[in-house]
Amino acid sequence: MTDAKGPAAGESLPVGGAMRVMGAETEYGIHAPSAPSANATMMSARVVQAYAQVTRQRAAGGAETRWDYTDEEPLHDARGWTVDRGAAHPSQLTDQPPVLDAEAVALAYGREELELDGQDESGTLLMNMVLGNGARLYVDHAHPEYSSPEVTNPRDAVAWDAAGDLVGLAAVRRLAADPALPPVNLYKNNTDNKSVSYGSHENYLMPRSVPFGDIVRGLTPFFVSRQVVCGAGRLGIGQDSSTPGFQVSQRADFFEAEVGLETTIRRPIINTRDEPHSTADKYRRLHVIIGDANLSQVSNYLKFGTTAMVLSLIEAGLAPKIEVYEPVAALKTVSHDTSLTAKLRLLDGRRVTALDIQWMYHEAAAKLAQDTGVGDALDGDGHTHDVLERWASVLTQLDTDRAAAATSVEWLAKLTLLDGYRQRDGLQWNDARLGLVDLQWADIRPEKGLYYRLLSRNRMQRVVGDAAIAAAVTEPPADTRAFFRGKCISSFGKDVVGASWDSVIFDVPGYGRLQRVPTREPLRGTKALTGALFERYREAGPFLGELLGHNSTPPAA
Protein backbone atom coordinates (compact mmCIF):
# COMPACT_ATOMS: atom_id res chain seq x y z
CA MET A 1 0.00 0.00 0.00
CA THR A 2 1.09 3.57 -0.61
CA ASP A 3 1.94 5.59 2.49
CA ALA A 4 0.04 8.89 2.84
CA LYS A 5 3.06 11.01 2.05
CA GLY A 6 4.59 13.98 0.35
CA PRO A 7 7.91 15.73 -0.33
CA ALA A 8 10.88 15.16 1.92
CA ALA A 9 10.94 18.86 2.84
CA GLY A 10 7.90 18.28 5.01
CA GLU A 11 9.47 15.44 6.96
CA SER A 12 11.85 17.18 9.36
CA LEU A 13 11.77 19.60 12.28
CA PRO A 14 14.41 22.00 13.62
CA VAL A 15 17.10 20.20 15.61
CA GLY A 16 18.20 21.21 19.09
CA GLY A 17 15.07 22.83 20.46
CA ALA A 18 11.54 22.26 21.74
CA MET A 19 9.95 21.00 18.52
CA ARG A 20 9.39 17.29 17.93
CA VAL A 21 6.43 14.99 17.38
CA MET A 22 4.66 14.62 20.73
CA GLY A 23 1.30 13.91 22.31
CA ALA A 24 -0.55 13.14 25.54
CA GLU A 25 -2.72 10.39 26.99
CA THR A 26 -5.04 11.35 29.85
CA GLU A 27 -7.10 8.96 31.95
CA TYR A 28 -9.85 10.87 33.73
CA GLY A 29 -11.08 10.15 37.22
CA ILE A 30 -14.75 9.17 37.02
CA HIS A 31 -17.55 9.22 39.59
CA ALA A 32 -21.34 8.98 39.58
CA PRO A 33 -22.43 10.75 42.79
CA SER A 34 -25.95 9.26 42.74
CA ALA A 35 -24.68 5.75 41.95
CA PRO A 36 -21.45 5.31 43.95
CA SER A 37 -21.38 1.54 43.39
CA ALA A 38 -21.74 1.78 39.60
CA ASN A 39 -19.22 -0.20 37.59
CA ALA A 40 -16.39 2.16 36.57
CA THR A 41 -15.73 0.42 33.25
CA MET A 42 -19.40 0.65 32.37
CA MET A 43 -19.52 4.34 33.31
CA SER A 44 -16.44 5.00 31.19
CA ALA A 45 -18.06 3.25 28.25
CA ARG A 46 -21.11 5.45 28.71
CA VAL A 47 -18.82 8.47 28.40
CA VAL A 48 -17.41 7.20 25.10
CA GLN A 49 -20.87 6.35 23.85
CA ALA A 50 -22.21 9.76 24.86
CA TYR A 51 -19.51 11.52 22.90
CA ALA A 52 -20.23 9.31 19.90
CA GLN A 53 -23.80 10.60 20.04
CA VAL A 54 -22.57 14.20 20.25
CA THR A 55 -20.28 13.67 17.28
CA ARG A 56 -23.06 12.27 15.12
CA GLN A 57 -24.97 15.47 15.72
CA ARG A 58 -22.06 17.57 14.50
CA ALA A 59 -20.75 15.58 11.54
CA ALA A 60 -21.96 13.00 9.07
CA GLY A 61 -20.62 9.60 10.03
CA GLY A 62 -17.36 8.62 11.65
CA ALA A 63 -18.49 8.56 15.25
CA GLU A 64 -18.02 4.82 15.61
CA THR A 65 -14.82 4.20 13.68
CA ARG A 66 -13.04 1.46 15.62
CA TRP A 67 -9.46 1.30 16.74
CA ASP A 68 -7.19 -1.00 14.72
CA TYR A 69 -5.04 -3.11 17.06
CA THR A 70 -3.06 -4.83 14.28
CA ASP A 71 0.26 -3.08 14.91
CA GLU A 72 0.05 -2.80 18.72
CA GLU A 73 3.11 -4.29 20.44
CA PRO A 74 2.89 -3.46 24.16
CA LEU A 75 5.25 -6.20 25.37
CA HIS A 76 8.34 -5.17 23.40
CA ASP A 77 10.99 -3.80 25.75
CA ALA A 78 13.45 -1.12 24.62
CA ARG A 79 16.24 -3.02 26.38
CA GLY A 80 16.08 -5.69 23.71
CA TRP A 81 13.52 -8.35 24.58
CA THR A 82 9.81 -9.15 24.50
CA VAL A 83 7.88 -10.18 27.61
CA ASP A 84 6.00 -13.47 27.33
CA ARG A 85 2.24 -12.86 27.26
CA GLY A 86 1.71 -15.46 29.95
CA ALA A 87 4.05 -13.59 32.29
CA ALA A 88 2.64 -10.14 31.60
CA HIS A 89 0.27 -8.35 33.94
CA PRO A 90 -3.22 -8.12 32.35
CA SER A 91 -3.01 -4.32 32.35
CA GLN A 92 -0.08 -4.55 29.92
CA LEU A 93 -2.14 -6.26 27.20
CA THR A 94 -3.28 -3.06 25.54
CA ASP A 95 -3.36 -4.76 22.14
CA GLN A 96 -6.70 -6.34 23.02
CA PRO A 97 -9.94 -4.36 22.71
CA PRO A 98 -11.91 -3.98 25.94
CA VAL A 99 -15.28 -5.72 26.02
CA LEU A 100 -18.39 -4.88 28.00
CA ASP A 101 -21.65 -6.38 26.81
CA ALA A 102 -25.13 -4.93 27.26
CA GLU A 103 -26.11 -7.52 29.87
CA ALA A 104 -23.21 -6.47 32.08
CA VAL A 105 -24.24 -2.85 31.73
CA ALA A 106 -27.83 -3.61 32.72
CA LEU A 107 -26.68 -5.63 35.74
CA ALA A 108 -24.35 -2.84 36.80
CA TYR A 109 -27.30 -0.48 36.89
CA GLY A 110 -29.52 -3.03 38.60
CA ARG A 111 -32.00 -2.96 35.73
CA GLU A 112 -33.25 -5.79 33.58
CA GLU A 113 -33.55 -3.69 30.46
CA LEU A 114 -31.58 -0.67 29.39
CA GLU A 115 -31.75 1.25 26.15
CA LEU A 116 -28.24 1.52 24.74
CA ASP A 117 -28.17 4.06 21.94
CA GLY A 118 -24.82 3.81 20.22
CA GLN A 119 -24.30 0.07 20.52
CA ASP A 120 -22.46 -1.52 17.65
CA GLU A 121 -24.03 -4.22 15.53
CA SER A 122 -23.09 -6.95 18.02
CA GLY A 123 -24.93 -5.22 20.84
CA THR A 124 -21.71 -4.32 22.63
CA LEU A 125 -21.47 -0.91 24.25
CA LEU A 126 -19.06 1.40 22.46
CA MET A 127 -15.62 1.32 24.12
CA ASN A 128 -13.36 2.85 21.48
CA MET A 129 -13.59 5.57 18.87
CA VAL A 130 -11.39 7.68 16.62
CA LEU A 131 -12.21 11.37 16.52
CA GLY A 132 -12.28 13.88 13.68
CA ASN A 133 -9.47 15.84 15.34
CA GLY A 134 -7.20 12.81 14.99
CA ALA A 135 -7.45 11.78 18.64
CA ARG A 136 -8.60 8.54 20.26
CA LEU A 137 -11.27 8.25 22.98
CA TYR A 138 -11.61 4.89 24.69
CA VAL A 139 -11.93 2.92 27.92
CA ASP A 140 -8.63 2.09 29.61
CA HIS A 141 -8.36 0.40 33.01
CA ALA A 142 -11.88 1.47 34.05
CA HIS A 143 -11.28 5.11 33.08
CA PRO A 144 -12.21 7.09 29.99
CA GLU A 145 -8.96 8.03 28.23
CA TYR A 146 -8.35 10.71 25.64
CA SER A 147 -5.19 10.29 23.57
CA SER A 148 -4.41 13.52 21.77
CA PRO A 149 -3.34 13.60 18.12
CA GLU A 150 0.32 14.00 17.26
CA VAL A 151 1.56 17.60 17.26
CA THR A 152 4.98 19.14 16.62
CA ASN A 153 5.36 21.71 19.40
CA PRO A 154 4.46 22.27 23.06
CA ARG A 155 1.90 24.99 22.38
CA ASP A 156 -0.14 22.67 20.18
CA ALA A 157 0.34 19.91 22.75
CA VAL A 158 -1.43 22.12 25.29
CA ALA A 159 -4.25 22.98 22.88
CA TRP A 160 -5.06 19.42 21.79
CA ASP A 161 -4.68 18.06 25.32
CA ALA A 162 -7.09 20.71 26.63
CA ALA A 163 -9.42 19.78 23.77
CA GLY A 164 -9.75 16.41 25.51
CA ASP A 165 -11.24 18.19 28.52
CA LEU A 166 -13.91 19.68 26.25
CA VAL A 167 -14.55 16.27 24.71
CA GLY A 168 -15.10 14.86 28.20
CA LEU A 169 -17.25 17.85 29.13
CA ALA A 170 -19.49 17.34 26.09
CA ALA A 171 -19.99 13.69 27.11
CA VAL A 172 -20.76 14.67 30.70
CA ARG A 173 -23.34 17.22 29.49
CA ARG A 174 -24.94 14.62 27.24
CA LEU A 175 -25.25 12.09 30.06
CA ALA A 176 -26.64 14.72 32.43
CA ALA A 177 -29.41 15.42 29.93
CA ASP A 178 -30.59 11.78 30.04
CA PRO A 179 -33.02 11.35 32.99
CA ALA A 180 -32.75 7.56 32.71
CA LEU A 181 -29.07 7.56 33.69
CA PRO A 182 -27.17 8.88 36.71
CA PRO A 183 -24.96 11.91 36.00
CA VAL A 184 -21.25 11.25 35.69
CA ASN A 185 -18.45 13.59 36.74
CA LEU A 186 -14.94 13.57 35.26
CA TYR A 187 -11.83 14.82 37.02
CA LYS A 188 -8.48 15.65 35.47
CA ASN A 189 -6.37 14.20 38.24
CA ASN A 190 -4.26 11.11 38.89
CA THR A 191 -5.46 9.50 42.10
CA ASP A 192 -8.61 8.78 44.10
CA ASN A 193 -6.55 9.33 47.29
CA LYS A 194 -7.47 5.81 48.35
CA SER A 195 -4.32 4.11 46.99
CA VAL A 196 -5.37 4.04 43.31
CA SER A 197 -3.50 6.04 40.67
CA TYR A 198 -4.30 6.44 36.98
CA GLY A 199 -2.08 7.83 34.30
CA SER A 200 -1.29 10.95 32.38
CA HIS A 201 1.28 9.85 29.83
CA GLU A 202 3.38 11.73 27.30
CA ASN A 203 4.87 10.45 24.05
CA TYR A 204 7.87 11.84 22.19
CA LEU A 205 9.33 10.72 18.87
CA MET A 206 13.08 10.05 18.95
CA PRO A 207 15.63 8.58 16.55
CA ARG A 208 16.12 4.88 17.24
CA SER A 209 19.85 5.41 16.88
CA VAL A 210 20.02 7.05 20.34
CA PRO A 211 21.16 4.38 22.84
CA PHE A 212 18.48 3.69 25.40
CA GLY A 213 21.04 3.84 28.20
CA ASP A 214 21.75 7.47 27.26
CA ILE A 215 18.03 8.19 27.53
CA VAL A 216 17.88 6.68 31.01
CA ARG A 217 20.93 8.60 32.25
CA GLY A 218 19.85 11.88 30.73
CA LEU A 219 16.20 11.79 31.78
CA THR A 220 16.25 10.32 35.28
CA PRO A 221 17.56 13.41 37.14
CA PHE A 222 15.34 15.61 35.00
CA PHE A 223 12.20 13.62 35.83
CA VAL A 224 13.09 13.50 39.54
CA SER A 225 13.19 17.32 39.57
CA ARG A 226 10.72 18.27 36.80
CA GLN A 227 7.73 18.05 39.14
CA VAL A 228 8.58 21.41 40.76
CA VAL A 229 7.55 23.02 37.46
CA CYS A 230 4.73 20.76 36.28
CA GLY A 231 3.42 18.91 39.34
CA ALA A 232 -0.35 19.20 39.79
CA GLY A 233 -0.26 19.04 43.60
CA ARG A 234 -1.92 16.53 45.88
CA LEU A 235 -3.47 16.46 49.32
CA GLY A 236 -2.05 13.65 51.47
CA ILE A 237 1.25 11.77 51.69
CA GLY A 238 1.64 8.12 50.75
CA GLN A 239 -0.25 6.05 48.21
CA ASP A 240 -3.32 5.93 50.45
CA SER A 241 -2.92 9.55 51.64
CA SER A 242 -2.79 8.27 55.22
CA THR A 243 -0.20 10.87 56.29
CA PRO A 244 -1.65 14.40 56.47
CA GLY A 245 0.02 17.03 54.34
CA PHE A 246 0.37 18.36 50.82
CA GLN A 247 2.86 17.41 48.12
CA VAL A 248 4.04 18.68 44.77
CA SER A 249 3.10 15.72 42.56
CA GLN A 250 0.01 13.59 42.12
CA ARG A 251 2.06 10.61 40.96
CA ALA A 252 5.38 10.53 42.85
CA ASP A 253 4.28 8.24 45.69
CA PHE A 254 3.16 5.58 43.20
CA PHE A 255 6.60 4.99 41.63
CA GLU A 256 8.67 2.06 42.79
CA ALA A 257 11.36 1.39 40.17
CA GLU A 258 13.94 3.27 38.16
CA VAL A 259 13.46 1.50 34.82
CA GLY A 260 10.80 -0.97 33.67
CA LEU A 261 8.03 -1.94 31.26
CA GLU A 262 5.03 -1.77 33.58
CA THR A 263 2.66 1.20 33.82
CA THR A 264 0.16 0.19 36.52
CA ILE A 265 2.33 -1.89 38.88
CA ARG A 266 5.97 -1.38 39.92
CA ARG A 267 5.78 1.91 38.06
CA PRO A 268 9.21 3.02 36.78
CA ILE A 269 10.61 6.52 36.37
CA ILE A 270 11.73 5.52 32.86
CA ASN A 271 9.29 3.32 30.97
CA THR A 272 10.77 0.86 28.45
CA ARG A 273 7.77 0.13 26.24
CA ASP A 274 9.07 -0.11 22.68
CA GLU A 275 5.97 0.45 20.59
CA PRO A 276 6.95 3.09 18.02
CA HIS A 277 3.64 3.47 16.13
CA SER A 278 5.83 4.53 13.20
CA THR A 279 8.69 3.25 11.07
CA ALA A 280 10.25 0.95 13.64
CA ASP A 281 13.85 0.88 12.42
CA LYS A 282 13.94 4.67 12.22
CA TYR A 283 12.06 5.89 15.30
CA ARG A 284 11.32 5.07 18.88
CA ARG A 285 8.34 6.49 20.76
CA LEU A 286 9.48 7.46 24.23
CA HIS A 287 6.54 6.63 26.50
CA VAL A 288 6.64 8.84 29.62
CA ILE A 289 4.38 7.77 32.50
CA ILE A 290 5.70 9.94 35.32
CA GLY A 291 3.87 13.19 34.57
CA ASP A 292 0.79 14.63 36.26
CA ALA A 293 -2.42 15.55 34.46
CA ASN A 294 -2.23 19.32 34.20
CA LEU A 295 -5.01 21.86 33.99
CA SER A 296 -2.56 24.76 34.28
CA GLN A 297 -1.57 25.67 30.76
CA VAL A 298 1.88 26.92 31.75
CA SER A 299 2.73 23.77 33.72
CA ASN A 300 1.53 21.64 30.82
CA TYR A 301 3.42 23.75 28.29
CA LEU A 302 6.65 23.48 30.24
CA LYS A 303 6.13 19.77 30.81
CA PHE A 304 6.17 19.18 27.06
CA GLY A 305 8.57 21.93 26.07
CA THR A 306 11.32 21.28 28.59
CA THR A 307 11.17 17.51 28.10
CA ALA A 308 11.49 17.96 24.34
CA MET A 309 14.55 20.14 24.89
CA VAL A 310 16.16 17.63 27.24
CA LEU A 311 15.65 14.95 24.61
CA SER A 312 17.46 17.22 22.16
CA LEU A 313 20.33 17.42 24.65
CA ILE A 314 20.43 13.63 24.94
CA GLU A 315 20.41 13.20 21.18
CA ALA A 316 23.33 15.64 20.91
CA GLY A 317 25.26 13.89 23.69
CA LEU A 318 25.13 17.08 25.77
CA ALA A 319 22.85 16.21 28.69
CA PRO A 320 24.23 17.33 32.09
CA LYS A 321 26.33 14.67 33.82
CA ILE A 322 24.12 14.19 36.88
CA GLU A 323 23.52 10.96 38.76
CA VAL A 324 21.02 11.08 41.61
CA TYR A 325 21.50 8.68 44.51
CA GLU A 326 18.44 6.41 44.84
CA PRO A 327 16.25 8.22 42.28
CA VAL A 328 12.95 6.70 43.47
CA ALA A 329 13.50 7.92 47.02
CA ALA A 330 14.69 11.28 45.66
CA LEU A 331 11.51 11.58 43.58
CA LYS A 332 9.41 11.31 46.73
CA THR A 333 11.68 13.67 48.65
CA VAL A 334 11.16 16.38 46.05
CA SER A 335 7.41 15.84 45.99
CA HIS A 336 7.06 15.99 49.79
CA ASP A 337 9.09 19.22 50.10
CA THR A 338 6.92 22.18 49.13
CA SER A 339 9.64 24.55 50.38
CA LEU A 340 11.86 23.30 47.53
CA THR A 341 14.90 23.40 49.83
CA ALA A 342 15.53 19.67 50.30
CA LYS A 343 19.02 18.62 49.21
CA LEU A 344 19.39 15.57 46.98
CA ARG A 345 22.58 13.54 47.09
CA LEU A 346 24.40 13.05 43.81
CA LEU A 347 26.80 10.14 43.25
CA ASP A 348 29.70 12.57 42.79
CA GLY A 349 29.19 13.84 46.36
CA ARG A 350 27.36 17.07 45.60
CA ARG A 351 24.11 17.93 47.33
CA VAL A 352 21.69 19.98 45.26
CA THR A 353 18.02 20.98 45.25
CA ALA A 354 15.50 20.11 42.57
CA LEU A 355 15.66 23.75 41.43
CA ASP A 356 19.45 23.43 41.10
CA ILE A 357 19.02 20.40 38.83
CA GLN A 358 16.45 22.20 36.71
CA TRP A 359 18.80 25.15 36.28
CA MET A 360 21.56 22.77 35.14
CA TYR A 361 19.29 21.41 32.44
CA HIS A 362 18.12 24.89 31.49
CA GLU A 363 21.68 26.13 31.08
CA ALA A 364 22.60 23.18 28.87
CA ALA A 365 19.42 23.51 26.78
CA ALA A 366 19.93 27.25 26.32
CA LYS A 367 23.49 26.70 25.09
CA LEU A 368 22.42 24.00 22.63
CA ALA A 369 19.61 26.22 21.32
CA GLN A 370 22.04 29.10 20.88
CA ASP A 371 24.64 26.91 19.15
CA THR A 372 22.06 25.49 16.72
CA GLY A 373 20.25 28.80 16.20
CA VAL A 374 16.78 27.46 17.09
CA GLY A 375 16.59 29.53 20.27
CA ASP A 376 16.80 32.86 18.49
CA ALA A 377 13.65 34.91 19.10
CA LEU A 378 13.51 36.10 15.48
CA ASP A 379 15.18 33.39 13.43
CA GLY A 380 14.47 30.28 15.52
CA ASP A 381 11.62 27.79 15.37
CA GLY A 382 9.17 30.09 17.18
CA HIS A 383 8.85 27.83 20.22
CA THR A 384 12.26 27.14 21.74
CA HIS A 385 12.97 30.73 22.75
CA ASP A 386 9.61 31.02 24.50
CA VAL A 387 10.07 27.72 26.37
CA LEU A 388 13.50 28.81 27.58
CA GLU A 389 12.18 32.17 28.76
CA ARG A 390 9.18 30.71 30.58
CA TRP A 391 11.29 27.94 32.10
CA ALA A 392 13.78 30.45 33.50
CA SER A 393 11.02 32.77 34.71
CA VAL A 394 9.21 30.00 36.58
CA LEU A 395 12.40 28.69 38.19
CA THR A 396 13.29 32.21 39.32
CA GLN A 397 9.81 32.83 40.72
CA LEU A 398 9.76 29.54 42.60
CA ASP A 399 12.94 30.69 44.35
CA THR A 400 12.13 34.37 44.91
CA ASP A 401 8.45 35.17 44.30
CA ARG A 402 6.10 32.27 45.02
CA ALA A 403 3.01 34.46 44.72
CA ALA A 404 3.91 35.17 41.10
CA ALA A 405 4.73 31.51 40.48
CA ALA A 406 1.28 30.53 41.78
CA THR A 407 -0.31 32.06 38.68
CA SER A 408 1.36 29.45 36.46
CA VAL A 409 2.68 26.48 38.49
CA GLU A 410 -0.27 24.22 39.20
CA TRP A 411 0.81 22.61 42.48
CA LEU A 412 1.59 26.01 43.97
CA ALA A 413 -1.71 27.49 42.79
CA LYS A 414 -3.55 24.62 44.47
CA LEU A 415 -1.47 24.89 47.64
CA THR A 416 -2.16 28.63 47.84
CA LEU A 417 -5.89 27.96 47.53
CA LEU A 418 -5.85 25.22 50.19
CA ASP A 419 -3.78 27.37 52.55
CA GLY A 420 -6.39 30.10 52.20
CA TYR A 421 -9.12 27.71 53.38
CA ARG A 422 -6.91 26.43 56.18
CA GLN A 423 -6.18 29.88 57.52
CA ARG A 424 -9.74 31.11 57.16
CA ASP A 425 -11.38 28.12 58.84
CA GLY A 426 -8.55 26.80 61.02
CA LEU A 427 -8.41 23.46 59.17
CA GLN A 428 -5.85 20.69 59.58
CA TRP A 429 -4.41 18.95 56.53
CA ASN A 430 -6.52 15.86 57.16
CA ASP A 431 -9.82 17.76 57.26
CA ALA A 432 -12.31 16.22 54.83
CA ARG A 433 -13.29 19.66 53.58
CA LEU A 434 -9.83 20.14 52.13
CA GLY A 435 -10.20 16.80 50.37
CA LEU A 436 -13.29 18.11 48.64
CA VAL A 437 -11.43 21.25 47.59
CA ASP A 438 -8.61 19.12 46.17
CA LEU A 439 -11.13 17.07 44.17
CA GLN A 440 -13.11 20.08 43.01
CA TRP A 441 -9.94 21.64 41.64
CA ALA A 442 -9.85 18.90 39.00
CA ASP A 443 -13.56 18.92 38.00
CA ILE A 444 -13.68 19.53 34.24
CA ARG A 445 -17.02 21.37 34.49
CA PRO A 446 -16.17 25.10 34.32
CA GLU A 447 -19.00 26.00 36.68
CA LYS A 448 -17.67 23.56 39.30
CA GLY A 449 -13.93 23.29 38.82
CA LEU A 450 -11.85 25.53 41.08
CA TYR A 451 -9.06 25.77 38.53
CA TYR A 452 -11.54 27.21 36.05
CA ARG A 453 -12.73 29.67 38.67
CA LEU A 454 -9.19 31.02 39.03
CA LEU A 455 -8.76 31.03 35.26
CA SER A 456 -11.92 33.09 34.80
CA ARG A 457 -10.56 35.62 37.30
CA ASN A 458 -7.23 35.86 35.44
CA ARG A 459 -5.41 34.29 38.37
CA MET A 460 -3.95 31.55 36.15
CA GLN A 461 -1.88 32.34 33.08
CA ARG A 462 -2.81 31.13 29.61
CA VAL A 463 -0.66 29.81 26.80
CA VAL A 464 -3.46 29.24 24.28
CA GLY A 465 -6.87 30.86 24.04
CA ASP A 466 -10.31 29.33 24.37
CA ALA A 467 -10.96 29.67 20.63
CA ALA A 468 -7.88 27.63 19.73
CA ILE A 469 -8.84 24.91 22.21
CA ALA A 470 -12.41 24.80 20.92
CA ALA A 471 -11.14 24.49 17.34
CA ALA A 472 -8.86 21.61 18.40
CA VAL A 473 -11.92 19.62 19.49
CA THR A 474 -13.00 19.12 15.88
CA GLU A 475 -9.96 20.00 13.74
CA PRO A 476 -6.77 17.92 13.56
CA PRO A 477 -3.28 19.43 13.68
CA ALA A 478 -2.25 20.54 10.21
CA ASP A 479 1.40 19.50 10.34
CA THR A 480 1.37 15.78 11.23
CA ARG A 481 -0.25 12.57 9.97
CA ALA A 482 -3.09 13.31 12.41
CA PHE A 483 -4.47 15.64 9.75
CA PHE A 484 -4.93 12.74 7.34
CA ARG A 485 -6.45 10.47 10.01
CA GLY A 486 -8.85 13.11 11.32
CA LYS A 487 -9.97 14.24 7.87
CA CYS A 488 -10.59 10.66 6.81
CA ILE A 489 -12.88 10.28 9.83
CA SER A 490 -14.76 13.55 9.35
CA SER A 491 -14.96 13.33 5.54
CA PHE A 492 -15.46 9.61 4.89
CA GLY A 493 -16.40 8.21 8.29
CA LYS A 494 -19.04 5.83 6.97
CA ASP A 495 -16.37 4.14 4.84
CA VAL A 496 -13.64 3.98 7.50
CA VAL A 497 -13.85 0.73 9.45
CA GLY A 498 -10.71 1.13 11.50
CA ALA A 499 -7.85 3.45 12.27
CA SER A 500 -4.77 3.64 14.44
CA TRP A 501 -1.77 5.90 14.80
CA ASP A 502 -0.10 4.30 11.77
CA SER A 503 -2.97 3.35 9.44
CA VAL A 504 -6.48 4.12 8.23
CA ILE A 505 -8.64 1.25 6.93
CA PHE A 506 -11.39 1.79 4.34
CA ASP A 507 -14.21 -0.49 3.28
CA VAL A 508 -15.41 0.96 -0.01
CA PRO A 509 -17.80 -0.72 -2.47
CA GLY A 510 -16.05 -1.83 -5.62
CA TYR A 511 -12.64 -2.43 -4.08
CA GLY A 512 -13.28 -6.07 -3.21
CA ARG A 513 -11.31 -5.99 0.01
CA LEU A 514 -10.36 -3.62 2.80
CA GLN A 515 -7.94 -0.89 1.83
CA ARG A 516 -5.31 -0.10 4.48
CA VAL A 517 -3.51 3.22 4.03
CA PRO A 518 -0.29 3.15 6.08
CA THR A 519 0.72 6.34 7.91
CA ARG A 520 3.99 5.22 9.42
CA GLU A 521 5.77 8.55 8.89
CA PRO A 522 4.42 11.00 11.51
CA LEU A 523 5.33 14.09 9.45
CA ARG A 524 3.52 12.92 6.32
CA GLY A 525 -0.19 13.13 5.62
CA THR A 526 -0.17 16.81 6.59
CA LYS A 527 -2.56 19.49 5.37
CA ALA A 528 0.10 20.84 3.01
CA LEU A 529 0.53 17.41 1.45
CA THR A 530 -3.03 16.02 1.44
CA GLY A 531 -5.38 18.94 2.07
CA ALA A 532 -6.14 19.54 -1.60
CA LEU A 533 -7.00 15.86 -2.01
CA PHE A 534 -9.71 16.11 0.64
CA GLU A 535 -11.05 19.26 -1.01
CA ARG A 536 -11.36 17.54 -4.37
CA TYR A 537 -13.49 14.60 -3.25
CA ARG A 538 -16.70 14.05 -1.32
CA GLU A 539 -16.77 10.28 -1.79
CA ALA A 540 -14.24 7.76 -0.48
CA GLY A 541 -13.98 5.75 -3.73
CA PRO A 542 -12.53 8.47 -5.95
CA PHE A 543 -10.47 9.74 -3.02
CA LEU A 544 -8.81 6.35 -2.59
CA GLY A 545 -8.46 6.01 -6.35
CA GLU A 546 -6.23 9.05 -6.55
CA LEU A 547 -4.46 8.41 -3.24
CA LEU A 548 -3.54 4.83 -4.08
CA GLY A 549 -3.13 5.33 -7.82
CA HIS A 550 -6.05 3.10 -8.82
CA ASN A 551 -7.13 4.22 -12.31
CA SER A 552 -6.02 7.70 -11.51
CA THR A 553 -2.97 9.92 -11.35
CA PRO A 554 -1.32 9.87 -7.90
CA PRO A 555 -1.21 13.18 -6.01
CA ALA A 556 1.64 15.47 -7.01
CA ALA A 557 4.77 15.32 -4.89
Secondary structure, 3 states (H helix, E strand, C coil): CCCCCCCHHHCCCCCCCCCCCEEEEEECEEECCCCCCCCHHHHHHHHHHHHHHHHHHHCCCCCCCEECCCCCCCCEECCCEECCHHHCCHHHCCCCCCCCEHHHHHHHHCCCCCCCCCCCCCCECCCEEECCCCCEEEEECCEEEEECCCECCHHHHHHHHHHHHHHHHHHHHHHHCCCCCCCCEEECCCECCCCCECCEEEEEEEECCCCHHHHHHHHHHHHHHHHHHHCCCEEEECCCCCEEEEECCCCHHHEEEEEECCCCCCEEEEECECCCCCCCCCEEEEEECCCCCCCCHHHHHHHHHHHHHHHHHHHCCCCCCCCECCHHHHHHHHHHCCCCCCCEEECCCCEECHHHHHHHHHHHHHHHHHHHCCCCCCCCCCCHHHHHHHHHHHHHHHHHCHHHHCCCCHHHHHHHHHHHHHHHHCCCCCCHHHHHHHHHHCECCCCCCHHHHHHHCCCCCCCCCHHHHHHHHHCCCCCCCHHHHHHHHHHHHHHEEEEECCEEEECCCCCCCCEEEECCCCCCCCHHHHHHHHHHCCCHHHHHHHHHCCCCCCCCC
